[in-house]
């Protein structure tokens, strides 16, 4: 895998899955410094971290003080940026909606790392649903770190 300078995690509102993924990746040491950011596909106004997602992250030792969601824009795409979505549908929306989005730089996280299932949106679920989402993300992120650290 090529070396990227920036990784953008994207989900629907950008308040639970994307920040959980970013928080988990931020716990790892990568061979190459990389900026980790999150975006939402539908962010009408900045929102804080989902409370259940935050509770699960805190229980796993990850805090994201002052986090606010932000809308993905054309500026989020370049050749040195890897964009990772949680679902194929989100990947398709990005590829169709942004001129700078290239198929080789926009992937579904789980597909990229060889996992079969997409990351299910826990929104509206109980704390356990968010915990399960976190665990699933953790497994995929661990594989992502391996890919990133293998370099080109």
C-alpha positions as CSV (number, residue, x, y, z in Angstrom):
1,X,0.0,0.0,0.0
2,X,1.3,3.5,-0.9
3,X,2.2,5.9,1.9
4,X,-0.5,8.5,2.6
5,X,-0.1,11.8,4.4
6,X,-3.7,12.0,5.5
7,X,-6.5,9.5,6.3
8,X,-10.1,10.6,6.3
9,X,-12.7,8.4,8.0
10,X,-16.2,9.1,6.6
11,X,-19.6,8.0,7.9
12,X,-23.1,9.3,7.6
13,X,-23.2,12.1,10.3
14,X,-19.6,11.8,11.3
15,X,-20.5,11.6,15.0
16,X,-19.9,8.0,15.9
17,X,-18.3,5.5,13.5
18,X,-15.8,7.9,11.9
19,X,-14.5,9.4,15.2
20,X,-14.4,5.9,16.8
21,X,-12.2,4.7,13.8
22,X,-10.0,7.8,14.0
23,X,-9.6,7.4,17.8
24,X,-8.7,3.8,17.5
25,X,-6.1,4.5,14.7
26,X,-4.7,7.3,16.8
27,X,-3.7,4.8,19.5
28,X,-1.4,3.0,17.1
29,X,2.2,3.9,16.1
30,X,2.5,4.3,12.4
31,X,5.9,4.2,10.5
32,X,4.9,7.3,8.6
33,X,3.3,10.3,10.2
34,X,-0.3,10.7,9.1
35,X,-3.0,13.2,9.8
36,X,-6.2,11.4,10.8
37,X,-9.4,13.3,10.3
38,X,-13.1,12.5,10.2
39,X,-15.9,13.8,8.0
40,X,-19.6,13.2,7.6
41,X,-21.6,12.8,4.4
42,X,-24.5,14.7,5.8
43,X,-23.5,17.4,8.4
44,X,-25.9,20.2,8.4
45,X,-24.2,21.8,11.4
46,X,-21.2,20.7,13.6
47,X,-22.2,18.2,16.2
48,X,-20.3,16.8,19.2
49,X,-19.4,13.1,19.5
50,X,-22.4,10.8,19.9
51,X,-22.7,10.2,23.7
52,X,-22.8,6.4,23.5
53,X,-19.8,6.4,21.1
54,X,-18.0,8.7,23.5
55,X,-18.8,6.4,26.5
56,X,-17.5,3.4,24.6
57,X,-14.3,5.2,23.6
58,X,-13.7,6.5,27.1
59,X,-14.1,3.0,28.5
60,X,-11.4,1.9,26.1
61,X,-9.1,4.8,27.2
62,X,-9.7,7.1,24.2
63,X,-10.8,10.7,24.6
64,X,-11.6,13.2,21.9
65,X,-11.9,16.4,23.7
66,X,-13.8,19.1,21.8
67,X,-14.7,16.9,18.9
68,X,-17.1,18.4,16.4
69,X,-18.3,16.7,13.2
70,X,-17.7,18.4,9.8
71,X,-18.9,18.0,6.3
72,X,-16.7,16.3,3.7
73,X,-15.7,18.7,0.9
74,X,-13.8,18.7,-2.3
75,X,-10.8,19.9,-0.3
76,X,-10.6,16.6,1.4
77,X,-9.4,14.8,-1.7
78,X,-5.9,14.6,-3.1
79,X,-3.4,11.9,-4.1
80,X,-1.9,11.8,-0.7
81,X,-5.2,11.2,1.1
82,X,-6.8,7.9,1.8
83,X,-10.6,8.2,2.3
84,X,-12.2,5.3,4.2
85,X,-16.0,4.8,4.4
86,X,-18.0,2.4,6.6
87,X,-20.3,1.2,3.8
88,X,-20.1,0.7,0.0
89,X,-23.1,3.0,-0.4
90,X,-21.1,5.8,1.2
91,X,-18.1,5.1,-1.1
92,X,-20.4,5.3,-4.1
93,X,-21.9,8.7,-2.9
94,X,-18.4,10.1,-2.6
95,X,-17.2,8.8,-6.0
96,X,-20.3,10.2,-7.7
97,X,-20.4,13.5,-5.7
98,X,-16.8,14.7,-5.7
99,X,-14.6,15.3,-8.8
100,X,-11.4,14.9,-6.7
101,X,-12.4,11.5,-5.4
102,X,-10.5,8.7,-7.2
103,X,-11.5,5.0,-6.9
104,X,-7.9,4.1,-5.9
105,X,-8.0,6.5,-2.9
106,X,-11.5,5.9,-1.7
107,X,-12.3,2.6,0.0
108,X,-14.7,0.8,2.3
109,X,-12.5,0.2,5.4
110,X,-13.5,-3.4,5.8
111,X,-13.1,-4.2,2.1
112,X,-9.6,-2.7,2.1
113,X,-8.4,-4.8,5.0
114,X,-10.1,-8.0,3.8
115,X,-13.0,-8.2,6.2
116,X,-16.3,-9.4,4.9
117,X,-18.9,-7.2,6.6
118,X,-19.4,-3.5,6.6
119,X,-19.3,-1.5,9.8
120,X,-22.9,-1.4,10.9
121,X,-24.3,2.0,12.1
122,X,-25.1,1.7,15.8
123,X,-27.2,4.9,15.7
124,X,-30.4,4.4,17.7
125,X,-29.0,1.3,19.3
126,X,-28.1,0.7,22.9
127,X,-24.7,1.1,24.5
128,X,-24.0,-2.6,23.7
129,X,-24.5,-1.9,19.9
130,X,-21.9,0.9,20.1
131,X,-19.6,-1.4,22.0
132,X,-20.0,-4.0,19.2
133,X,-19.3,-1.4,16.6
134,X,-16.2,-0.3,18.4
135,X,-14.9,-4.0,18.6
136,X,-15.5,-4.5,14.9
137,X,-13.7,-1.2,14.1
138,X,-10.8,-2.2,16.3
139,X,-10.3,-5.5,14.4
140,X,-10.4,-3.7,11.0
141,X,-8.1,-0.8,12.2
142,X,-5.6,-3.3,13.5
143,X,-5.4,-4.8,10.0
144,X,-5.3,-1.3,8.5
145,X,-2.3,-0.4,10.7
146,X,-0.5,-3.5,9.4
147,X,-1.2,-2.5,5.8
148,X,-0.1,1.1,6.4
149,X,3.1,0.0,8.1
150,X,4.1,-2.4,5.3
151,X,4.4,0.7,3.2
152,X,4.8,0.5,-0.6
